[in-house]
Amino acid sequence: MSAAQSAPLSSTPYERLGGAPVFAAIAERFYDLMETDPAYARLRAMHAPDLAPMRASLPRFLAGWAGGPRDWFEANPGRCMMSLHKPMTIDADVAGQWAEAMERAIAEVAPEPADMAAAMSEVLGRLARGMAR
């Protein structure tokens, strides 16, 4: 039995999935896909030329969202992903590109336990698709 499988049920998804290194790897892979795969061209075009700030921010958001350190939320009081993206015109295609790129990033990083990683991917996909207007 792996350490993740034997973790106490009271541990957070953040801890069970591997903590900061795993969330950083997911964010890095996500933005690498966005920058290099033409399938995500519209999604990439919506973002600033320099993705460095987002590469630093996304793993902190994901960490807090998954029960880890709340740095991102403390630095952005009263903000959420929906409010931060409200100024952008997000249609179903772009929302789907985000969801697919995140799904691929999570699958390629392959954190364990796999069922928890799949659930995270599904919920983040629903969050992204919920931003479509």
DSSP file (Angstrom, degrees, kcal/mol; ACC not computed):
  #  RESIDUE AA STRUCTURE BP1 BP2  ACC     N-H-->O    O-->H-N    N-H-->O    O-->H-N    TCO  KAPPA ALPHA  PHI   PSI    X-CA   Y-CA   Z-CA
    1    1 A M              0   0    0      0, 0.0     2,-0.0     0, 0.0     5,-0.0   0.000 360.0 360.0 360.0 133.0    0.0    0.0    0.0
    2    2 A S     >  -     0   0    0      1,-0.1     4,-1.7     5,-0.0     5,-0.1  -0.284 360.0-109.5 -75.0 164.6    1.4    3.4   -0.9
    3    3 A A  T  4 S+     0   0    0      1,-0.2     4,-0.5     2,-0.2    -1,-0.1   0.883 120.4  53.8 -60.4 -39.0    1.8    6.3    1.6
    4    4 A A  T >4 S+     0   0    0      1,-0.2     3,-0.8     2,-0.2    -1,-0.2   0.890 108.4  49.1 -64.2 -38.4   -1.1    8.1   -0.2
    5    5 A Q  T 34 S+     0   0    0      1,-0.2    -1,-0.2    11,-0.0    -2,-0.2   0.809 113.6  45.9 -71.4 -28.7   -3.4    5.1    0.2
    6    6 A S  T 3< S+     0   0    0     -4,-1.7    -1,-0.2     2,-0.0    -2,-0.2   0.399  84.8 122.9 -95.2   4.4   -2.6    4.7    3.8
    7    7 A A  S <  S-     0   0    0     -3,-0.8    -3,-0.0    -4,-0.5    -5,-0.0  -0.327  74.4 -97.7 -63.4 145.4   -3.0    8.4    4.7
    8    8 A P    >   -     0   0    0      0, 0.0     3,-2.0     0, 0.0    -1,-0.1  -0.329  27.8-120.1 -63.2 148.2   -5.5    9.1    7.3
    9    9 A L  T 3  S+     0   0    0      1,-0.3    -2,-0.1    -3,-0.1    -3,-0.0   0.729 110.2  66.5 -62.4 -21.4   -8.9   10.2    6.0
   10   10 A S  T 3  S+     0   0    0      2,-0.0    -1,-0.3     0, 0.0     2,-0.1   0.619  78.3 103.6 -78.0 -10.5   -8.6   13.5    7.9
   11   11 A S  S <  S-     0   0    0     -3,-2.0    -4,-0.0     1,-0.1    56,-0.0  -0.382  77.3-111.7 -70.0 152.8   -5.7   14.6    5.6
   12   12 A T     >  -     0   0    0     55,-0.1     4,-2.9     1,-0.1     5,-0.2  -0.361  19.5-112.6 -81.5 161.1   -6.5   17.1    3.0
   13   13 A P  H  > S+     0   0    0      0, 0.0     4,-2.6     0, 0.0     6,-0.3   0.890 119.6  59.7 -56.3 -37.9   -6.5   16.5   -0.8
   14   14 A Y  H  >>S+     0   0    0     52,-2.4     5,-2.7     1,-0.2     4,-0.6   0.943 111.2  38.7 -54.5 -50.3   -3.5   18.8   -0.9
   15   15 A E  H >45S+     0   0    0     51,-0.3     3,-0.9     3,-0.2    -1,-0.2   0.923 116.3  50.5 -67.5 -45.0   -1.5   16.6    1.4
   16   16 A R  H 3<5S+     0   0    0     -4,-2.9    -1,-0.2     1,-0.2    -2,-0.2   0.823 108.9  51.8 -66.6 -30.9   -2.8   13.3   -0.1
   17   17 A L  H 3<5S-     0   0    0     -4,-2.6    95,-0.3    -5,-0.2    -1,-0.2   0.592 129.8 -88.4 -83.7 -10.1   -2.0   14.4   -3.7
   18   18 A G  T <<5 -     0   0    0     -3,-0.9     4,-0.4    -4,-0.6    -3,-0.2   0.473  54.5-117.8 120.6   2.6    1.6   15.3   -2.8
   19   19 A G  S >><S-     0   0    0     -5,-2.7     4,-1.9    -6,-0.3     3,-0.9  -0.192  71.3 -10.6  72.5-158.3    1.6   18.9   -1.7
   20   20 A A  H 3> S+     0   0    0      1,-0.3     4,-2.5     2,-0.2     5,-0.2   0.816 128.6  55.6 -52.4 -43.9    3.3   21.9   -3.2
   21   21 A P  H 3> S+     0   0    0      0, 0.0     4,-2.0     0, 0.0    -1,-0.3   0.887 110.2  46.3 -61.3 -36.5    5.6   20.1   -5.7
   22   22 A V  H <> S+     0   0    0     -3,-0.9     4,-2.3    -4,-0.4    -2,-0.2   0.923 113.4  47.3 -71.0 -44.1    2.6   18.3   -7.3
   23   23 A F  H  X S+     0   0    0     -4,-1.9     4,-2.1     1,-0.2    -1,-0.2   0.867 112.6  50.4 -67.1 -34.7    0.5   21.4   -7.6
   24   24 A A  H  X S+     0   0    0     -4,-2.5     4,-2.6    -5,-0.2    -1,-0.2   0.911 110.2  50.1 -66.1 -41.8    3.5   23.4   -9.0
   25   25 A A  H  X S+     0   0    0     -4,-2.0     4,-2.5    -5,-0.2    -2,-0.2   0.895 109.9  50.6 -64.2 -40.3    4.1   20.6  -11.6
   26   26 A I  H  X S+     0   0    0     -4,-2.3     4,-2.6     2,-0.2    -1,-0.2   0.942 112.5  46.3 -62.4 -47.4    0.4   20.6  -12.6
   27   27 A A  H  X S+     0   0    0     -4,-2.1     4,-2.5     2,-0.2     5,-0.2   0.913 112.6  50.1 -63.1 -42.8    0.4   24.4  -13.1
   28   28 A E  H  X S+     0   0    0     -4,-2.6     4,-2.3     1,-0.2    -1,-0.2   0.932 113.1  45.6 -61.0 -45.8    3.7   24.3  -15.0
   29   29 A R  H  X S+     0   0    0     -4,-2.5     4,-2.6     2,-0.2    -2,-0.2   0.905 110.9  54.3 -65.4 -40.2    2.4   21.6  -17.3
   30   30 A F  H  X S+     0   0    0     -4,-2.6     4,-2.3     1,-0.2    -2,-0.2   0.945 112.9  41.6 -57.5 -50.4   -0.9   23.4  -17.8
   31   31 A Y  H  X S+     0   0    0     -4,-2.5     4,-2.1     2,-0.2    -1,-0.2   0.835 111.4  56.1 -71.9 -30.7    0.8   26.6  -18.9
   32   32 A D  H  X S+     0   0    0     -4,-2.3     4,-1.9    -5,-0.2     5,-0.3   0.937 109.8  46.7 -61.5 -45.0    3.3   24.7  -21.0
   33   33 A L  H  X S+     0   0    0     -4,-2.6     4,-2.7     1,-0.2     7,-0.3   0.925 111.0  51.9 -60.7 -44.9    0.4   23.1  -22.9
   34   34 A M  H  < S+     0   0    0     -4,-2.3    -1,-0.2     1,-0.2    10,-0.2   0.873 114.5  43.3 -60.6 -37.2   -1.3   26.5  -23.2
   35   35 A E  H  < S+     0   0    0     -4,-2.1    -1,-0.2    -5,-0.1    -2,-0.2   0.769 125.8  28.4 -80.3 -25.6    1.9   28.0  -24.7
   36   36 A T  H  < S+     0   0    0     -4,-1.9    -2,-0.2    -5,-0.2    -3,-0.2   0.713  98.8  79.6-112.9 -23.7    2.8   25.1  -27.1
   37   37 A D    ><  -     0   0    0     -4,-2.7     3,-2.4    -5,-0.3    -1,-0.1  -0.786  62.1-150.4 -95.5 118.9   -0.3   23.3  -28.2
   38   38 A P  G >  S+     0   0    0      0, 0.0     3,-1.7     0, 0.0     4,-0.3   0.715  91.8  76.4 -58.2 -19.8   -2.3   25.0  -31.0
   39   39 A A  G 3  S+     0   0    0      1,-0.3     3,-0.2     2,-0.1     4,-0.1   0.713  99.0  44.6 -62.8 -18.2   -5.4   23.4  -29.6
   40   40 A Y  G <> S+     0   0    0     -3,-2.4     4,-2.7    -7,-0.3    -1,-0.3   0.053  76.6 118.5-113.5  23.8   -5.3   26.0  -26.8
   41   41 A A  H <> S+     0   0    0     -3,-1.7     4,-2.4     1,-0.2    -1,-0.1   0.890  76.3  47.7 -61.0 -43.6   -4.5   29.0  -29.1
   42   42 A R  H  > S+     0   0    0     -4,-0.3     4,-0.9     2,-0.2    -1,-0.2   0.906 112.9  49.3 -66.2 -39.8   -7.7   31.0  -28.2
   43   43 A L  H >4 S+     0   0    0      1,-0.2     3,-0.8     2,-0.2     4,-0.4   0.933 112.2  48.2 -62.2 -46.2   -7.1   30.3  -24.5
   44   44 A R  H >< S+     0   0    0     -4,-2.7     3,-1.7     1,-0.2    -2,-0.2   0.893 105.1  59.1 -62.5 -40.3   -3.5   31.5  -24.8
   45   45 A A  H 3< S+     0   0    0     -4,-2.4    -1,-0.2     1,-0.3    -2,-0.2   0.734  97.8  61.1 -63.1 -22.8   -4.5   34.6  -26.7
   46   46 A M  T << S+     0   0    0     -4,-0.9    -1,-0.3    -3,-0.8     2,-0.2   0.626  96.5  76.5 -77.6 -13.2   -6.7   35.7  -23.8
   47   47 A H  S <  S-     0   0    0     -3,-1.7     4,-0.1    -4,-0.4    -3,-0.0  -0.590  92.2 -90.5-103.1 160.0   -3.7   35.9  -21.4
   48   48 A A        -     0   0    0     -2,-0.2    -1,-0.1     2,-0.2    -2,-0.1  -0.224  40.6-110.6 -60.3 153.5   -0.9   38.4  -21.0
   49   49 A P  S    S+     0   0    0      0, 0.0     2,-0.8     0, 0.0    -1,-0.1   0.865 108.3  61.5 -56.1 -36.5    2.2   37.8  -23.0
   50   50 A D        -     0   0    0      1,-0.1     4,-0.3     2,-0.0    -2,-0.2  -0.827  60.3-179.6 -97.8 110.8    4.1   37.0  -19.8
   51   51 A L     >  +     0   0    0     -2,-0.8     4,-2.8     1,-0.2     3,-0.3   0.480  56.6 100.7 -85.6  -2.1    2.6   33.9  -18.1
   52   52 A A  H  > S+     0   0    0      1,-0.2     4,-1.8     2,-0.2     5,-0.2   0.893  80.1  50.2 -54.0 -45.9    5.1   34.0  -15.2
   53   53 A P  H  > S+     0   0    0      0, 0.0     4,-1.8     0, 0.0    -1,-0.2   0.904 114.2  45.0 -61.4 -37.5    2.8   35.7  -12.8
   54   54 A M  H  > S+     0   0    0     -3,-0.3     4,-2.9    -4,-0.3    -2,-0.2   0.867 108.0  57.0 -73.0 -35.1    0.1   33.2  -13.5
   55   55 A R  H  < S+     0   0    0     -4,-2.8    -1,-0.2     1,-0.2    -3,-0.2   0.843 113.1  42.4 -61.5 -31.7    2.5   30.3  -13.3
   56   56 A A  H  X S+     0   0    0     -4,-1.8     4,-0.6    -5,-0.3    -2,-0.2   0.819 118.4  45.1 -80.9 -32.5    3.3   31.5   -9.8
   57   57 A S  H  X S+     0   0    0     -4,-1.8     4,-2.3    -5,-0.2     3,-0.4   0.899 101.2  62.2 -81.4 -43.1   -0.3   32.2   -8.8
   58   58 A L  H  X S+     0   0    0     -4,-2.9     4,-3.0     1,-0.2     5,-0.3   0.889 102.2  49.6 -58.2 -44.9   -2.2   29.1  -10.1
   59   59 A P  H  > S+     0   0    0      0, 0.0     4,-2.2     0, 0.0    -1,-0.2   0.864 111.6  50.8 -64.4 -30.0   -0.4   26.5   -7.9
   60   60 A R  H  X S+     0   0    0     -4,-0.6     4,-2.1    -3,-0.4    12,-0.4   0.893 111.8  47.0 -70.7 -39.5   -1.0   28.7   -4.8
   61   61 A F  H  X S+     0   0    0     -4,-2.3     4,-2.7     2,-0.2     5,-0.2   0.961 114.0  47.2 -63.1 -50.6   -4.7   28.9   -5.7
   62   62 A L  H  X S+     0   0    0     -4,-3.0     4,-1.9     1,-0.2     6,-0.2   0.886 110.2  53.9 -59.5 -39.6   -5.0   25.2   -6.3
   63   63 A A  H  <>S+     0   0    0     -4,-2.2     5,-3.3    -5,-0.3    -1,-0.2   0.950 112.8  41.7 -60.5 -50.4   -3.1   24.5   -3.0
   64   64 A G  H ><5S+     0   0    0     -4,-2.1     3,-1.4     1,-0.2    -2,-0.2   0.891 112.9  54.1 -64.9 -39.2   -5.5   26.6   -1.0
   65   65 A W  H 3<5S+     0   0    0     -4,-2.7    -1,-0.2     1,-0.3    -2,-0.2   0.843 109.0  49.8 -61.6 -34.4   -8.5   25.3   -2.8
   66   66 A A  T 3<5S-     0   0    0     -4,-1.9   -52,-2.4    -5,-0.2    -1,-0.3   0.277 130.5 -90.3 -92.4  10.5   -7.4   21.7   -2.1
   67   67 A G  T < 5S+     0   0    0     -3,-1.4    -3,-0.2     1,-0.2   -55,-0.1   0.586  91.3 113.9  96.8  10.1   -6.9   22.3    1.7
   68   68 A G  S   <S-     0   0    0     -5,-3.3    -1,-0.2     1,-0.3    -8,-0.0  -0.006  76.9 -23.6 -93.4-156.7   -3.3   23.4    1.7
   69   69 A P        -     0   0    0      0, 0.0     3,-0.4     0, 0.0    -1,-0.3  -0.218  53.2-145.5 -54.3 139.3   -1.8   26.8    2.5
   70   70 A R     >  +     0   0    0      1,-0.2     4,-2.4    -3,-0.1     5,-0.2   0.071  59.0 124.0 -97.0  23.0   -4.2   29.6    2.0
   71   71 A D  H  > S+     0   0    0      1,-0.2     4,-2.3     2,-0.2     5,-0.2   0.893  73.1  50.8 -51.1 -47.8   -1.6   32.2    0.8
   72   72 A W  H  > S+     0   0    0    -12,-0.4     4,-0.9    -3,-0.4    -1,-0.2   0.918 112.5  45.8 -60.2 -44.0   -3.4   32.9   -2.4
   73   73 A F  H  4 S+     0   0    0    -13,-0.2     6,-0.2     1,-0.2    -1,-0.2   0.852 112.2  51.0 -69.9 -34.9   -6.7   33.5   -0.7
   74   74 A E  H  < S+     0   0    0     -4,-2.4    -1,-0.2     1,-0.2    -2,-0.2   0.856 111.7  47.9 -68.9 -34.6   -5.1   35.7    2.0
   75   75 A A  H  < S+     0   0    0     -4,-2.3    -1,-0.2     1,-0.2    -2,-0.2   0.643 119.0  40.9 -78.5 -15.3   -3.4   37.8   -0.7
   76   76 A N  S >< S-     0   0    0     -4,-0.9     3,-2.1    -5,-0.2    -1,-0.2  -0.469  82.0-171.2-129.5  59.2   -6.7   38.1   -2.6
   77   77 A P  T 3  S+     0   0    0      0, 0.0     3,-0.1     0, 0.0    -3,-0.1  -0.264  74.1   7.6 -60.7 135.6   -9.3   38.7    0.0
   78   78 A G  T 3  S+     0   0    0      1,-0.3     2,-0.3    -5,-0.1    -4,-0.1   0.512 105.5 117.4  75.6   4.2  -12.8   38.6   -1.3
   79   79 A R    <   +     0   0    0     -3,-2.1     2,-0.3    -6,-0.2    -1,-0.3  -0.737  36.0 174.4-104.5 152.8  -11.7   37.4   -4.7
   80   80 A C     >  -     0   0    0     -2,-0.3     4,-2.3    -3,-0.1     5,-0.2  -0.908  48.1 -95.9-143.8 171.8  -12.4   34.2   -6.4
   81   81 A M  H  > S+     0   0    0     -2,-0.3     4,-1.6     1,-0.2     5,-0.1   0.874 122.7  54.2 -60.6 -37.0  -11.7   32.7   -9.9
   82   82 A M  H  > S+     0   0    0      1,-0.2     4,-0.7     2,-0.2    -1,-0.2   0.940 110.8  44.2 -64.1 -46.3  -15.1   33.8  -11.1
   83   83 A S  H >4 S+     0   0    0      1,-0.2     3,-0.5     2,-0.2    -2,-0.2   0.873 111.8  53.3 -68.4 -35.9  -14.6   37.4  -10.1
   84   84 A L  H 3< S+     0   0    0     -4,-2.3    -1,-0.2     1,-0.2    -2,-0.2   0.823 115.3  40.4 -66.9 -30.2  -11.0   37.5  -11.5
   85   85 A H  H >< S+     0   0    0     -4,-1.6     3,-1.6    -5,-0.2    -1,-0.2   0.456  85.8  99.2 -97.7  -2.1  -12.2   36.2  -14.9
   86   86 A K  T << S+     0   0    0     -4,-0.7    -1,-0.2    -3,-0.5    -2,-0.1   0.859  77.9  56.9 -56.0 -39.0  -15.3   38.3  -15.1
   87   87 A P  T 3  S+     0   0    0      0, 0.0    -1,-0.3     0, 0.0     2,-0.2   0.718  95.1  84.7 -66.9 -16.9  -13.7   41.0  -17.4
   88   88 A M  S <  S-     0   0    0     -3,-1.6     2,-1.0    -4,-0.1    -3,-0.0  -0.566  82.6-125.6 -86.1 146.9  -12.8   38.3  -19.9
   89   89 A T        -     0   0    0     -2,-0.2     2,-0.6    43,-0.0    43,-0.1  -0.820  35.2-177.9 -89.9 106.4  -15.2   37.1  -22.6
   90   90 A I        -     0   0    0     -2,-1.0    43,-3.0    41,-0.3     2,-0.2  -0.919   1.7-176.6-112.7 112.9  -15.2   33.3  -22.0
   91   91 A D     >  -     0   0    0     -2,-0.6     4,-2.6    41,-0.3     5,-0.2  -0.462  45.1 -92.8 -99.2 178.1  -17.3   31.2  -24.3
   92   92 A A  H  > S+     0   0    0      1,-0.2     4,-2.3     2,-0.2     5,-0.1   0.850 123.5  54.3 -61.1 -35.8  -17.9   27.5  -24.2
   93   93 A D  H  > S+     0   0    0      2,-0.2     4,-2.1     1,-0.2    -1,-0.2   0.943 111.7  42.6 -64.6 -48.4  -14.9   26.8  -26.6
   94   94 A V  H  > S+     0   0    0      2,-0.2     4,-2.4     1,-0.2    -2,-0.2   0.911 114.1  51.5 -66.0 -42.2  -12.4   28.7  -24.4
   95   95 A A  H  X S+     0   0    0     -4,-2.6     4,-2.5     1,-0.2    -1,-0.2   0.904 110.5  49.9 -60.6 -40.1  -13.8   27.2  -21.2
   96   96 A G  H  X S+     0   0    0     -4,-2.3     4,-2.7    -5,-0.2    -1,-0.2   0.866 107.4  54.0 -65.7 -36.6  -13.4   23.8  -22.8
   97   97 A Q  H  X S+     0   0    0     -4,-2.1     4,-2.6     2,-0.2     5,-0.2   0.926 110.4  47.0 -62.6 -43.9   -9.9   24.5  -23.8
   98   98 A W  H  X S+     0   0    0     -4,-2.4     4,-2.5     2,-0.2     5,-0.2   0.952 113.7  47.6 -61.1 -49.1   -9.0   25.4  -20.2
   99   99 A A  H  X S+     0   0    0     -4,-2.5     4,-2.5     1,-0.2    -2,-0.2   0.906 113.9  47.2 -60.4 -43.2  -10.7   22.4  -18.8
  100  100 A E  H  X S+     0   0    0     -4,-2.7     4,-2.6     2,-0.2    -1,-0.2   0.911 111.8  49.6 -66.9 -42.2   -9.0   20.1  -21.4
  101  101 A A  H  X S+     0   0    0     -4,-2.6     4,-2.4     2,-0.2    -2,-0.2   0.899 113.5  46.7 -64.0 -39.4   -5.6   21.6  -20.8
  102  102 A M  H  X S+     0   0    0     -4,-2.5     4,-2.7    -5,-0.2     5,-0.2   0.912 111.1  51.9 -68.5 -41.2   -6.0   21.2  -17.0
  103  103 A E  H  X S+     0   0    0     -4,-2.5     4,-2.5    -5,-0.2    -2,-0.2   0.930 112.4  46.1 -59.1 -45.4   -7.3   17.6  -17.4
  104  104 A R  H  X S+     0   0    0     -4,-2.6     4,-2.8     2,-0.2     5,-0.2   0.916 111.4  52.0 -63.3 -43.4   -4.2   16.8  -19.5
  105  105 A A  H  X S+     0   0    0     -4,-2.4     4,-2.2     1,-0.2     5,-0.2   0.931 112.2  45.0 -60.6 -46.0   -1.8   18.5  -17.1
  106  106 A I  H  X S+     0   0    0     -4,-2.7     4,-2.4     1,-0.2    -1,-0.2   0.931 114.3  49.1 -63.7 -45.1   -3.3   16.5  -14.1
  107  107 A A  H  < S+     0   0    0     -4,-2.5    -2,-0.2    -5,-0.2    -1,-0.2   0.889 112.6  47.6 -62.4 -39.5   -3.2   13.2  -16.1
  108  108 A E  H  < S+     0   0    0     -4,-2.8    -1,-0.2     1,-0.2    -2,-0.2   0.850 113.9  45.4 -74.2 -33.6    0.4   13.8  -17.2
  109  109 A V  H  < S-     0   0    0     -4,-2.2    -1,-0.2    -5,-0.2    -2,-0.2   0.844  94.2-162.5 -73.3 -33.4    1.6   14.7  -13.7
  110  110 A A     <  -     0   0    0     -4,-2.4    -3,-0.1    -5,-0.2     4,-0.1   0.905   6.7-167.1  55.1  55.6   -0.4   11.7  -12.5
  111  111 A P        -     0   0    0      0, 0.0     6,-0.3     0, 0.0    -1,-0.1  -0.352  24.8 -90.2 -67.4 154.3   -0.6   12.4   -8.7
  112  112 A E  S    S+     0   0    0    -95,-0.3     2,-0.1   -96,-0.1     0, 0.0  -0.890 104.1  52.7-112.6 145.8   -1.8    9.6   -6.5
  113  113 A P  S >> S-     0   0    0      0, 0.0     4,-2.1     0, 0.0     3,-0.5   0.390  74.9-157.1 -75.6 141.0   -4.3    8.6   -5.4
  114  114 A A  H 3> S+     0   0    0      1,-0.2     4,-2.6     2,-0.2     5,-0.2   0.833  88.4  56.0 -60.3 -37.2   -5.6    8.5   -9.0
  115  115 A D  H 3> S+     0   0    0      1,-0.2     4,-1.9     2,-0.2    -1,-0.2   0.872 108.9  47.5 -66.8 -34.5   -9.2    8.7   -8.0
  116  116 A M  H <> S+     0   0    0     -3,-0.5     4,-2.3     2,-0.2    -2,-0.2   0.891 111.5  50.6 -71.2 -39.5   -8.7   11.9   -6.1
  117  117 A A  H  X S+     0   0    0     -4,-2.1     4,-2.3    -6,-0.3    -2,-0.2   0.906 110.7  49.7 -63.0 -41.4   -6.7   13.4   -9.0
  118  118 A A  H  X S+     0   0    0     -4,-2.6     4,-2.3     2,-0.2    -1,-0.2   0.895 110.1  50.4 -64.6 -39.9   -9.5   12.5  -11.4
  119  119 A A  H  X S+     0   0    0     -4,-1.9     4,-2.5     2,-0.2    -2,-0.2   0.900 109.7  50.8 -65.3 -40.0  -12.1   14.1   -9.1
  120  120 A M  H  X S+     0   0    0     -4,-2.3     4,-2.6     1,-0.2     5,-0.2   0.926 110.4  49.9 -61.3 -45.1  -10.0   17.2   -8.9
  121  121 A S  H  X S+     0   0    0     -4,-2.3     4,-2.1     1,-0.2    -2,-0.2   0.912 111.4  48.8 -59.5 -44.7   -9.8   17.3  -12.7
  122  122 A E  H  X S+     0   0    0     -4,-2.3     4,-2.1     2,-0.2    -2,-0.2   0.921 112.6  46.6 -63.6 -45.5  -13.5   16.9  -13.0
  123  123 A V  H  X S+     0   0    0     -4,-2.5     4,-2.3     2,-0.2    -2,-0.2   0.912 112.6  49.3 -66.7 -42.4  -14.4   19.6  -10.5
  124  124 A L  H  X S+     0   0    0     -4,-2.6     4,-2.6     1,-0.2    -1,-0.2   0.879 109.5  53.4 -64.6 -36.3  -11.9   22.1  -12.1
  125  125 A G  H  X S+     0   0    0     -4,-2.1     4,-2.6    -5,-0.2    -1,-0.2   0.909 109.1  48.0 -62.8 -41.9  -13.4   21.3  -15.5
  126  126 A R  H  X S+     0   0    0     -4,-2.1     4,-1.8     2,-0.2    -2,-0.2   0.895 110.4  52.5 -65.1 -39.3  -16.9   22.1  -14.2
  127  127 A L  H  < S+     0   0    0     -4,-2.3     4,-0.5     2,-0.2    -2,-0.2   0.937 111.9  45.7 -60.4 -46.9  -15.5   25.3  -12.6
  128  128 A A  H >< S+     0   0    0     -4,-2.6     3,-1.6     1,-0.2     4,-0.3   0.934 113.0  48.6 -62.8 -46.8  -14.0   26.4  -16.0
  129  129 A R  H >< S+     0   0    0     -4,-2.6     3,-1.2     1,-0.3    -1,-0.2   0.795 102.7  64.1 -66.2 -26.3  -17.1   25.5  -18.0
  130  130 A G  T 3< S+     0   0    0     -4,-1.8    -1,-0.3     1,-0.2    -2,-0.2   0.648  93.4  62.9 -69.7 -14.7  -19.2   27.4  -15.5
  131  131 A M  T <  S+     0   0    0     -3,-1.6   -41,-0.3    -4,-0.5    -1,-0.2   0.584  77.3 112.1 -85.1 -10.2  -17.4   30.6  -16.5
  132  132 A A    <         0   0    0     -3,-1.2   -41,-0.3    -4,-0.3   -40,-0.1  -0.383 360.0 360.0 -67.1 138.2  -18.7   30.4  -20.1
  133  133 A R              0   0    0    -43,-3.0   -42,-0.2    -2,-0.1    -1,-0.1   0.341 360.0 360.0-122.1 360.0  -21.2   33.1  -21.0
